[in-house]
Amino acid sequence: MVLLSALGPLVVYSAALDGYSRAPRLTPNPALFVELIETLGAQMSLRIARDWQTSPRLVAALERGELGYCASGG
């Protein structure tokens, strides 16, 4: 369960890296990475859990922010 809560932030981080790779003149901004992960990480974990059709209990725990890093993703 904790792995799923960590997956969302990793996906957000990877998407940000991909964005920077498409714009080589831009320099990655660590503060932006942190902001994106804090803002979108939990939501992404919840979306992944729903898309993978995980158990309702796991989805509910992610929604409540009971799995470590993730805050409410609703």
TORLUM-159117 format. One record per residue (C-alpha): residue in three letters; residue number from 0; x, y, z. Coordinates in Angstrom, 2 decimals. Each point is the difference from the previous one (the first is absolute). Last residue first. Example, Ala and Ser with C-alpha at 12.3 -4.5 7.8 and 13.67 -1.06 7.14 Angstrom:
NODE, res, n, u, v, w
NODE, Ser, 1, 13.67, -1.06, 7.14 .
NODE, Ala, 0, -1.37, -3.44, 0.66 .
END
This chain:
NODE, res, n, u, v, w
NODE, Gly, 73, -9.89, 13.79, -3.64 .
NODE, Gly, 72, 3.70, -0.64, 0.48 .
NODE, Ser, 71, 0.20, 0.77, 3.69 .
NODE, Ala, 70, 3.56, -0.16, 1.19 .
NODE, Cys, 69, 2.41, -2.57, -1.28 .
NODE, Tyr, 68, 3.33, -0.55, 1.68 .
NODE, Gly, 67, -0.98, -2.75, 2.44 .
NODE, Leu, 66, -2.98, -2.10, -0.90 .
NODE, Glu, 65, -2.83, 1.48, 2.04 .
NODE, Gly, 64, -0.66, 3.01, -2.24 .
NODE, Arg, 63, -3.77, -0.35, 0.29 .
NODE, Glu, 62, -0.45, -0.45, -3.74 .
NODE, Leu, 61, 2.92, -2.43, -0.08 .
NODE, Ala, 60, -1.61, -2.05, 2.76 .
NODE, Ala, 59, -3.32, 0.02, -1.89 .
NODE, Val, 58, 1.73, -1.23, -3.17 .
NODE, Leu, 57, 1.66, -2.78, 1.98 .
NODE, Arg, 56, -3.28, -1.03, 1.61 .
NODE, Pro, 55, -1.79, 0.08, -3.37 .
NODE, Ser, 54, 2.51, -2.57, -1.27 .
NODE, Thr, 53, 2.10, 0.90, -3.00 .
NODE, Gln, 52, -1.62, 0.62, -3.36 .
NODE, Trp, 51, 3.31, 0.82, -1.69 .
NODE, Asp, 50, -1.55, 3.26, -1.21 .
NODE, Arg, 49, -1.29, 0.75, 3.50 .
NODE, Ala, 48, 3.39, -0.59, 1.62 .
NODE, Ile, 47, 1.73, 1.99, -2.75 .
NODE, Arg, 46, -2.39, 2.92, 0.47 .
NODE, Leu, 45, 0.57, -0.06, 3.76 .
NODE, Ser, 44, 3.76, -0.02, -0.40 .
NODE, Met, 43, -0.29, 2.90, -2.47 .
NODE, Gln, 42, -2.08, 2.04, 2.43 .
NODE, Ala, 41, 2.56, -0.63, 2.74 .
NODE, Gly, 40, 2.88, 1.17, -2.18 .
NODE, Leu, 39, -1.69, 3.04, -1.55 .
NODE, Thr, 38, 0.55, 2.96, 2.32 .
NODE, Glu, 37, 2.93, -1.24, 2.07 .
NODE, Ile, 36, 1.66, -1.56, -3.05 .
NODE, Leu, 35, -0.53, 3.09, -2.13 .
NODE, Glu, 34, 1.27, 2.31, 2.73 .
NODE, Val, 33, 3.10, -2.12, 0.61 .
NODE, Phe, 32, 0.80, -0.16, -3.71 .
NODE, Leu, 31, -0.53, 3.76, -0.30 .
NODE, Ala, 30, 2.42, 0.61, 2.87 .
NODE, Pro, 29, 2.59, -2.21, -1.72 .
NODE, Asn, 28, -0.10, 2.10, -3.19 .
NODE, Pro, 27, 1.25, -1.85, -3.05 .
NODE, Thr, 26, 1.87, 2.33, -2.37 .
NODE, Leu, 25, -1.84, 0.84, -3.20 .
NODE, Arg, 24, 1.81, 0.08, -3.34 .
NODE, Pro, 23, -0.53, -3.74, -0.40 .
NODE, Ala, 22, -3.79, 0.34, -0.25 .
NODE, Arg, 21, -1.21, -3.52, -0.74 .
NODE, Ser, 20, 2.27, -1.43, 2.69 .
NODE, Tyr, 19, -1.51, 2.47, 2.47 .
NODE, Gly, 18, -3.46, -1.38, -0.59 .
NODE, Asp, 17, 1.23, -3.57, 0.36 .
NODE, Leu, 16, 1.58, 0.90, 3.33 .
NODE, Ala, 15, -3.33, 1.45, 1.16 .
NODE, Ala, 14, -1.81, -3.17, -1.09 .
NODE, Ser, 13, 2.51, -2.12, 1.92 .
NODE, Tyr, 12, -0.49, 2.05, 3.17 .
NODE, Val, 11, -3.80, -0.29, -0.31 .
NODE, Val, 10, 0.27, -3.76, -0.54 .
NODE, Leu, 9, 2.30, -0.33, 3.01 .
NODE, Pro, 8, -2.42, 2.03, 2.14 .
NODE, Gly, 7, -2.85, -2.33, -0.99 .
NODE, Leu, 6, 2.00, -3.19, 0.60 .
NODE, Ala, 5, 0.73, 0.77, 3.64 .
NODE, Ser, 4, -3.60, -0.63, 1.12 .
NODE, Leu, 3, 0.02, -3.21, -2.04 .
NODE, Leu, 2, 3.15, -1.19, 1.72 .
NODE, Val, 1, -1.55, 0.71, 3.39 .
NODE, Met, 0, -2.81, -2.40, -0.80 .
END
